[in-house]
Protein backbone atom coordinates (compact mmCIF):
# COMPACT_ATOMS: atom_id res chain seq x y z
CA UNK A 1 0.00 0.00 0.00
CA UNK A 2 1.12 3.52 -0.52
CA UNK A 3 0.06 6.67 1.20
CA UNK A 4 -0.38 9.92 -0.65
CA UNK A 5 1.85 12.63 0.73
CA UNK A 6 1.17 16.32 0.39
CA UNK A 7 4.43 18.13 -0.15
CA UNK A 8 5.11 21.78 0.35
CA UNK A 9 8.27 21.82 -1.73
CA UNK A 10 10.03 20.06 -4.56
CA UNK A 11 10.23 16.29 -4.48
CA UNK A 12 13.35 15.10 -2.72
CA UNK A 13 14.00 18.26 -0.68
CA UNK A 14 12.74 16.77 2.61
CA UNK A 15 9.66 19.03 2.89
CA UNK A 16 7.31 16.05 2.92
CA UNK A 17 8.91 14.67 6.06
CA UNK A 18 8.01 17.72 8.11
CA UNK A 19 4.47 18.45 6.96
CA UNK A 20 2.96 15.36 5.27
CA UNK A 21 1.71 11.98 6.33
CA UNK A 22 4.16 9.37 7.52
CA UNK A 23 4.52 6.09 5.70
CA UNK A 24 2.53 3.20 7.09
CA UNK A 25 5.37 0.85 6.21
CA UNK A 26 7.58 1.35 9.24
CA UNK A 27 11.20 0.32 8.89
CA UNK A 28 12.25 -2.90 10.52
CA UNK A 29 13.98 -2.57 13.88
CA UNK A 30 17.50 -3.97 14.01
CA UNK A 31 18.17 -3.54 17.74
CA UNK A 32 15.78 -5.88 19.47
CA UNK A 33 15.32 -7.42 22.92
CA UNK A 34 15.25 -11.20 22.38
CA UNK A 35 13.45 -11.82 25.68
CA UNK A 36 10.71 -9.30 24.80
CA UNK A 37 10.27 -10.94 21.38
CA UNK A 38 9.78 -14.31 23.08
CA UNK A 39 7.14 -12.80 25.40
CA UNK A 40 5.37 -11.06 22.49
CA UNK A 41 5.25 -14.25 20.41
CA UNK A 42 3.86 -16.23 23.33
CA UNK A 43 1.17 -13.58 23.96
CA UNK A 44 0.14 -13.63 20.30
CA UNK A 45 -0.04 -17.43 20.18
CA UNK A 46 -2.05 -17.45 23.43
CA UNK A 47 -4.45 -14.76 22.22
CA UNK A 48 -5.12 -16.68 19.01
CA UNK A 49 -5.61 -19.93 20.95
CA UNK A 50 -2.82 -21.49 18.90
CA UNK A 51 -1.22 -23.36 21.80
CA UNK A 52 -3.98 -26.01 22.12
CA UNK A 53 -3.66 -26.22 25.91
CA UNK A 54 0.11 -26.66 25.84
CA UNK A 55 1.96 -24.80 28.58
CA UNK A 56 4.99 -22.75 27.56
CA UNK A 57 7.55 -21.96 30.25
CA UNK A 58 9.73 -18.94 29.52
CA UNK A 59 13.16 -18.91 31.14
CA UNK A 60 14.37 -15.36 30.58
CA UNK A 61 17.04 -13.21 32.19
CA UNK A 62 15.81 -10.28 34.29
CA UNK A 63 17.49 -7.76 32.01
CA UNK A 64 17.10 -7.16 28.25
CA UNK A 65 18.99 -9.45 25.88
CA UNK A 66 19.82 -7.21 22.95
CA UNK A 67 20.56 -8.46 19.44
CA UNK A 68 21.22 -6.71 16.15
CA UNK A 69 18.78 -8.62 13.97
CA UNK A 70 15.48 -8.01 12.25
CA UNK A 71 12.69 -7.76 14.85
CA UNK A 72 10.13 -9.10 12.35
CA UNK A 73 12.24 -12.12 11.45
CA UNK A 74 13.10 -12.88 15.08
CA UNK A 75 9.45 -12.77 16.14
CA UNK A 76 8.51 -14.97 13.18
CA UNK A 77 11.14 -17.52 14.27
CA UNK A 78 9.67 -17.58 17.80
CA UNK A 79 6.15 -17.97 16.40
CA UNK A 80 7.19 -20.84 14.12
CA UNK A 81 9.16 -22.71 16.78
CA UNK A 82 6.61 -22.34 19.58
CA UNK A 83 3.71 -23.26 17.26
CA UNK A 84 5.65 -26.31 16.05
CA UNK A 85 6.36 -27.32 19.64
CA UNK A 86 2.68 -26.94 20.57
CA UNK A 87 1.59 -29.03 17.58
CA UNK A 88 4.04 -31.85 18.32
CA UNK A 89 3.65 -31.92 22.12
CA UNK A 90 2.47 -35.18 23.58
CA UNK A 91 -0.17 -35.39 26.33
CA UNK A 92 2.41 -36.87 28.71
CA UNK A 93 4.88 -34.02 28.14
CA UNK A 94 2.91 -30.90 27.36
CA UNK A 95 5.22 -28.21 28.74
CA UNK A 96 7.44 -26.52 26.18
CA UNK A 97 10.44 -24.59 27.50
CA UNK A 98 11.87 -21.46 25.87
CA UNK A 99 15.28 -20.52 27.30
CA UNK A 100 17.01 -17.24 26.36
CA UNK A 101 20.70 -16.71 27.11
CA UNK A 102 22.47 -13.33 26.77
CA UNK A 103 25.55 -12.69 24.63
CA UNK A 104 28.95 -12.93 26.25
CA UNK A 105 30.50 -9.84 27.83
CA UNK A 106 33.11 -9.46 25.09
CA UNK A 107 30.74 -9.38 22.09
CA UNK A 108 32.21 -12.52 20.52
CA UNK A 109 29.24 -14.83 21.09
CA UNK A 110 25.75 -13.58 20.32
CA UNK A 111 22.53 -14.21 22.21
CA UNK A 112 21.16 -17.74 22.09
CA UNK A 113 17.78 -19.24 22.70
CA UNK A 114 16.43 -22.74 22.72
CA UNK A 115 12.96 -24.20 22.38
CA UNK A 116 12.78 -27.55 24.16
CA UNK A 117 10.03 -29.87 22.97
CA UNK A 118 9.61 -32.68 25.51
CA UNK A 119 8.57 -36.08 24.23
CA UNK A 120 9.34 -35.18 20.60
CA UNK A 121 11.85 -37.31 18.73
CA UNK A 122 13.00 -36.56 15.19
CA UNK A 123 14.48 -39.26 13.02
CA UNK A 124 17.94 -38.82 11.51
CA UNK A 125 16.31 -38.22 8.11
CA UNK A 126 14.04 -35.50 9.53
CA UNK A 127 17.00 -33.81 11.21
CA UNK A 128 18.99 -33.77 7.96
CA UNK A 129 16.00 -32.51 6.00
CA UNK A 130 15.36 -29.60 8.35
CA UNK A 131 18.99 -28.54 8.38
CA UNK A 132 20.11 -29.35 4.83
CA UNK A 133 17.19 -29.67 2.44
CA UNK A 134 14.01 -27.88 3.53
CA UNK A 135 12.20 -28.76 0.30
CA UNK A 136 12.20 -32.42 1.31
CA UNK A 137 10.59 -32.04 4.73
CA UNK A 138 7.11 -33.19 5.43
CA UNK A 139 4.32 -30.93 6.58
CA UNK A 140 5.10 -31.61 10.25
CA UNK A 141 8.64 -30.26 10.05
CA UNK A 142 7.99 -27.44 7.56
CA UNK A 143 7.90 -24.81 10.33
CA UNK A 144 11.35 -25.88 11.50
CA UNK A 145 12.72 -25.58 7.97
CA UNK A 146 11.17 -22.13 7.55
CA UNK A 147 12.61 -21.03 10.90
CA UNK A 148 16.03 -22.22 9.72
CA UNK A 149 15.72 -20.13 6.55
CA UNK A 150 14.82 -17.02 8.59
CA UNK A 151 17.69 -17.60 11.02
CA UNK A 152 20.09 -18.01 8.09
CA UNK A 153 18.81 -14.73 6.63
CA UNK A 154 19.60 -12.99 9.94
CA UNK A 155 23.14 -14.39 9.97
CA UNK A 156 22.47 -16.85 12.76
CA UNK A 157 22.59 -20.62 13.08
CA UNK A 158 19.86 -23.14 13.87
CA UNK A 159 20.72 -26.49 15.39
CA UNK A 160 18.49 -29.39 16.32
CA UNK A 161 19.64 -31.71 19.05
CA UNK A 162 18.29 -34.78 20.72
CA UNK A 163 17.89 -34.40 24.46
CA UNK A 164 17.04 -36.97 27.11
CA UNK A 165 13.63 -35.38 27.47
CA UNK A 166 12.88 -34.72 23.79
CA UNK A 167 14.23 -32.39 21.14
CA UNK A 168 15.84 -28.97 21.47
CA UNK A 169 15.98 -26.40 18.71
CA UNK A 170 18.79 -23.97 19.41
CA UNK A 171 19.24 -20.59 17.74
CA UNK A 172 22.58 -18.80 17.89
CA UNK A 173 22.16 -15.17 16.82
CA UNK A 174 25.03 -13.14 15.39
CA UNK A 175 27.55 -11.74 17.84
CA UNK A 176 26.92 -8.05 18.56
CA UNK A 177 30.61 -7.12 18.49
CA UNK A 178 32.20 -4.63 20.80
CA UNK A 179 30.38 -1.34 21.17
CA UNK A 180 33.48 0.60 22.19
CA UNK A 181 36.66 0.43 24.17
N, C-alpha and C positions, 0 to 999 in steps of 0.2 A: 504494500500500500504506500501511497505517497501523500504527503500533505501539501496543500498549496500554501506558499509563503508569500506574504505581501512585503515587498522590499521598498525601502525608501531611497535607494541609491542604485548604482550600477551593479549588475551581477558580479559576484566575486570580490566586492570591496568590504564585505563583513557587515554591511548595514542590516542584513536580514537577521543576523544573530542577535542584535540588540532590540529590534522592534517587532519581529514576526513570530509566528508559531514555531515551537520546537518540534523536531522530528519525533515521531512515535517509535521509531526504531532506535532504541537506546544502544549505545555501544556496549560490547561485552566487557565485563569487569575482569581484570587480570591480576588482581590482588584479592584473594578470597580466603575466608576462614573455613578450613576443611571441616571443623567440628560443627559450625553453623550450617554448612551445606548438608551434613548428615542429618541434623535436626530438622531442617526444612524438608528434606526428602521424606523423612519418616512422617512428618505432619501431613504432607500431601497424600502419601499412600494411606494413612489412617483416615483422612477426611474423605477419600474416595472409596473407602471400604475395600481396598485392594489387598489387605493383609490376610483376609480369610480367617481371622481368629488367631493368627500366629503372633506370638509376642516377640518384639524386637528389643533387645537390651543394648543400649548405647553405653560404651565405655570411652568417655571423652576426658581429656585433660580439663582442668579448671580454667585455663587461660586459652586465648585464641591460638589456633594452629594455622599460621599463614602460609599460603602457597601462591606462586606466580603462574597460575593456569587460568583457563577459561572457566568462569563461574558456571555458565550454561552447560558446558561439557561435563564438568565435575558433578553437578547436580544430576545430570542425565545418567552418569555412571552409577551414582548412588541409587537412583530410581530403578535402573535395570538390575543391579545386583540384589537389592533388597526384595524386589518383586520376584526375581528368580528364586531367591531363598524361600520366600513365602509359598511359592507354587510347588517347590520340591520338598518342603518340610513334611516330616512324617508325624502321625499323631503321637507317637512315643517321645519324639524329640522336636517339640514345636517352639523352641526358643532360639531365635537367630541372634547372634552377637555381632555387633559392629564396633570394632576397636580402632581408635585413631591415635597415632603416635606422632609427636612433633618432630621437626627436623633436628639434626644435631646442632650443637652450639657454634660450630665452625662453618656452617653453610655448605658442607661437602655432601651430606646425605639429606635428601628432601623428606617431606612428611610422608607417612605411610599409613594406610588403613587396611583393615582386613574385615571381610564378611565371612563369618563362620556359620556354616550350614550343618547343624548336627543331624546325624542319621543319613546323610546324602553321600553316596559313593559313586564316583565317575569311573567308567572303565578307562583303560589305557588309550583306547581308540578315541573316546570322547575327549579326553585330556588333550591329545594331539590335535584333534580337529578344532577345538576351541582356540588353542594357541597358534597353530600353524595354518590351518585351512578352514576359515570360517564358512566357506560356501558348502562344505560337506557336513556341517552339523545338522542335527535334527532339530525339530521345532522346540524341544525341551531346552536345548543348550544355546539356542539362537541369541538369547539375551546376553549370555556370557561372551559370545563372539562379538556382538555389537559393542559391549563394554570394552573389550580388548581393543577394538578399532578406535574408540574414542580416547582411550588411555594412550594409545600409540600417537594419535594426533596431538595430544598435549605434551608429548615428549616423555611420558612415563612408561612404566612396565607393569604388566599384569602377570601374575603367576597363580597357578592353581596347585594346591598341595593337599595330599591326603593326610588327615589328622586321625588320631585315635577315636575321636568323637564324630567324625564326618569329613567334610571338605571345607577348606579355607581358600578364599579367593583374596589374594593380597595385591594391593596397588601401591607401587612405589612412584611417587610424584617427583618431578625434576627438583634437583637441589636448588635452593634459592641463591646460593653464592653469598659472598660476604658483602654486606651493605657498605661498610667503610672500616678503615683502620685508623 
